[in-house]
Amino acid sequence: MIAVISAGGKGTRLGSLTREIPKALIPVAGREILARQLDELAASGASKVWLLTGHLGEAIEEFVRSRPVPVETEILRESEPLGTAGGLAALAGKIHEPFIFVYGDLVFSVDFTRMMRRHLECGASITLLAHPNSHPQDSDLIVAESSGLVRRLLGKKEPRQTYYANLVNAGAYILSPEVVRVVLPGLRSDFEKEIVPQFIEAGRVQAYRTSEYIKDMGTPERLDQVARDLTSGVVAARRLSRRQRAVFLDRDGTINRYVELLHRSEDLELLPGAAAAIRSLNASPYLCFVVSNQPVVARNLCSIEEVEETHRRLETLLGAEGAYLDDIRFCPHHPDSGYPGENPAYKIKCACRKPGTGMIEELAAAYNVDLSRSWMVGDTSMDIQTAVNAGMRSILVASGMRESPAKYAARPELHCADLAEAVDRLLGQAEMQ
Ligand SMILES: [Zn+2]
C-alpha cells in the first residue's frame, strides 16, 4: 500500500509553535506527529510514503534523513504554496494504484486496510474517512445517503438543515489515481472545495464511517486534548484491528421519551440525563450504537426518509450536548401482514427485527465488536431477549414502556431507573475488570 502525507501547511493557528518547525514535526505526548503517522501507516501495511512538503520543508527532509523511519519515504517539495491539493499534481505518473492521502496535522490510529477494502469494493474514485464527533455544530459535515454515497460537503460556515447527521470529514482519504490527474500542476487549489466536488458531481465519492481516533492539531487546545488521549491509551484502543466493546442502546423509552409509534421527528425528545450518559460512553472504552425496531414504516405511518430525519434530530440534539452515536441501525419491517393501509414491501419476516440479531451482527462485523464483552440497554423484555440471543449482557431500564406482563422470558443482568444509572453501573463494572 502507498500513502501520501500533505505536510506543506503553515499551521498559523498554532501561533509561535509553527514559526520554526513545520506542523508535522510538532511533538505530541513526546513524539512528532509525522513519526506517529509513519508508524501508523506502516502498521496498516504501507510500503512507501510520499511526503508533499513546502513551508519549512528542509526540516522534514532532515527529519527523515537523520531518523530511523519504519517505511520508505520520498519527498516532493513545492516551491510555492499550492494549497491542500496543488501538490498532488507532482504525483502524476508516479502512482498507479489507489493510495492513502492524509493531512500532516492529524493524529490517528486507523486500520487503513479496512478502508482500502471498502474503497475497492465500492469502486469509488474518492473514499473519505467519516466519523461522528462531539461538536458537529462547528464542524465540516458530510451529507451522504445511507449507502455511503456522498451528496455534498458542507463547510462549517455554510447554512445547514435544522437537523443534520453527525458525520464529519476527518481529512483522511483513499484516492484512485484518476484524482491526481485532475489537479492542475503548478496552480494553487483546495482539495475539499475544488477537487472533491468534481467527483461528488459524478457520483464517485463514498464515505467510510469509522469509530477510530482521528483528530487534527489545529489549535493549542486540541493539541493538549490529543496528548491526553495518547497518554491514556484511547487513541490506540479504538483502532479497528483490535476487538472493541460496545453498548447497544434501544431508542424509544431508553434515550428519548416513550411515545407510542413515534413517527414525527418533532415528537422525539431526549430523556433527562440521556445525553450526559452517552457523553460518558463516548469517553469510555465502549462504542455506542442505537438499534431500533421501527415498524412505523411497515404500518405506513411514515417513510424510511422520515425515520432518517428523526435520527438526524436525535443526532443534532445529542451533538448540541457534546454527545454522539458511533452508528445507528433500524428495522423498518413488521412480520404480520393483512392490515389496511400497510406498506406491503416492509411486511416481511426479516433477520433485523429485535429480538432477531441482524442489526447487532452487522454492527459487530463492521466495528470488530466482541459481543460477549458488550451490553444491551433497553426498556422492554424484547431488548433483553435480543441481548441473550446475541450473547451480550443486558440492563432493563424503567424510563420507557414498563410492559406488564413481560412479553419475553429473558431476564436482565441489572435493573436501572434510566440510561444515566445504567451507564454508571456498567462503567463501574468495567473498571472492576
Ligand atoms: Zn427488519
Boltz pocket constraint, residues with backbone or C-beta under 6 A from the ligand:
constraints:
  - pocket:
      binder: B
      contacts: [[A, 330], [A, 331], [A, 332], [A, 333], [A, 350], [A, 351], [A, 352], [A, 353]]
      max_distance: 6.0
